[in-house]
Amino acid sequence: MSGTRVTVWGASFKAGTDDVRESPALAIAALMHRRGATVTVHDPHAVATALRRHPELDYAEDLEDSAKDAELIVLATEWPQFRDADPKALASLVADPVLVDLRNLLYADAWRLAGWTVRQLGRPAQE
């Protein structure tokens, strides 16, 4: 992971809250950071609380800023803002359109049609 620019979408333990205690999303972000990745986290409501708990990570206040130059996006909390994101617009912002959807939130075919490589937990890989 050393040197890889990763964006994690989600910091709260579930959508609709700013509670980051026991958050799998932040645990994943912190682990990738410890392994050498540059990690940017975006969450619609939990950036401030996540920053207090993990100041070593970078944070973005909006979805588009979080995606800029990312080589990998990890969707880790099921916010509707992530489900409703425009894959074509976001593809023009990233360095590499690769997304791992840990919540199976996205309609992966729409993202693939927009040029993304999408992996979803428990679902077969498709190209």
C-alpha positions in Angstrom: 0.0 0.0 0.0 3.0 2.3 0.4 2.4 5.5 -1.5 -1.1 4.5 -2.8 -3.7 7.3 -2.6 -6.8 5.8 -1.0 -10.1 7.4 -0.3 -12.4 5.9 2.3 -16.1 6.9 2.0 -17.5 6.7 5.5 -16.2 7.2 9.0 -19.2 6.7 11.2 -20.1 3.2 12.2 -23.4 3.5 10.3 -25.2 6.1 8.2 -27.2 8.8 9.9 -24.8 9.4 12.7 -21.5 11.0 13.5 -20.5 8.3 16.0 -17.2 6.8 15.1 -16.7 4.5 18.1 -16.0 1.0 16.9 -16.2 2.1 13.3 -15.0 -0.5 10.8 -14.6 2.3 8.2 -12.1 4.1 10.4 -10.3 0.9 11.4 -9.8 0.1 7.7 -8.6 3.7 7.0 -6.1 3.6 9.9 -4.8 0.2 8.9 -4.2 1.3 5.3 -2.4 4.4 6.6 -0.2 2.3 8.9 0.7 0.2 5.8 1.9 3.3 4.0 -1.1 4.6 2.0 -2.1 8.2 1.9 -5.7 8.0 3.2 -8.4 10.6 2.7 -11.7 10.1 4.5 -15.0 11.6 3.6 -18.2 11.2 5.6 -21.3 13.4 5.3 -21.5 14.0 9.1 -18.6 12.4 10.9 -15.5 14.2 9.7 -15.1 16.3 12.8 -15.4 13.3 15.2 -13.2 11.1 13.0 -10.5 13.8 12.9 -10.4 13.9 16.7 -9.9 10.2 16.9 -7.6 9.8 13.9 -5.7 13.1 13.2 -3.1 11.2 11.2 -5.6 10.7 8.3 -6.5 13.4 5.7 -10.2 14.5 5.5 -12.3 16.0 2.8 -15.6 17.8 3.4 -17.2 16.9 0.1 -17.4 13.8 -2.1 -15.8 15.3 -5.1 -12.8 16.6 -3.2 -12.4 13.2 -1.6 -12.1 11.5 -4.9 -9.5 13.8 -6.5 -6.4 11.8 -7.6 -7.5 8.7 -5.6 -6.1 5.4 -6.9 -8.6 3.4 -4.9 -11.9 4.3 -3.3 -13.3 2.1 -0.5 -17.0 2.6 0.3 -17.2 1.6 4.0 -20.4 3.2 5.3 -23.8 3.0 3.6 -24.7 6.7 3.3 -27.2 7.5 0.6 -24.9 10.2 -0.8 -22.5 7.5 -1.9 -25.3 5.4 -3.4 -26.5 8.4 -5.4 -23.1 9.6 -6.5 -22.5 10.2 -10.2 -19.9 7.6 -11.4 -19.1 9.4 -14.6 -18.4 12.7 -13.0 -16.3 11.0 -10.3 -14.3 9.0 -12.9 -12.9 12.2 -14.3 -11.5 13.2 -10.9 -9.7 10.0 -9.8 -6.3 8.8 -10.9 -7.6 5.3 -11.3 -11.3 4.4 -11.3 -11.2 1.5 -8.8 -13.8 1.1 -6.1 -14.3 -1.5 -3.4 -17.9 -1.5 -2.1 -17.7 -3.1 1.3 -21.5 -2.5 1.9 -22.9 -3.7 -1.5 -24.6 -0.3 -1.7 -23.9 0.6 -5.3 -25.5 -0.5 -8.5 -22.2 -1.9 -9.7 -23.1 -2.2 -13.4 -23.7 1.6 -13.7 -20.3 2.2 -12.2 -18.7 -0.3 -14.6 -20.4 1.3 -17.6 -18.8 4.6 -16.4 -15.4 3.0 -16.6 -14.9 1.8 -13.0 -13.5 -1.5 -11.8 -15.9 -2.4 -9.0 -15.5 -5.1 -6.4 -18.2 -6.0 -3.9 -18.0 -8.2 -0.9 -19.5 -11.7 -1.4 -20.2 -11.0 -5.1 -18.2 -12.5 -8.0 -15.7 -10.2 -9.7 -16.9 -8.9 -13.1 -15.0 -6.9 -15.6 
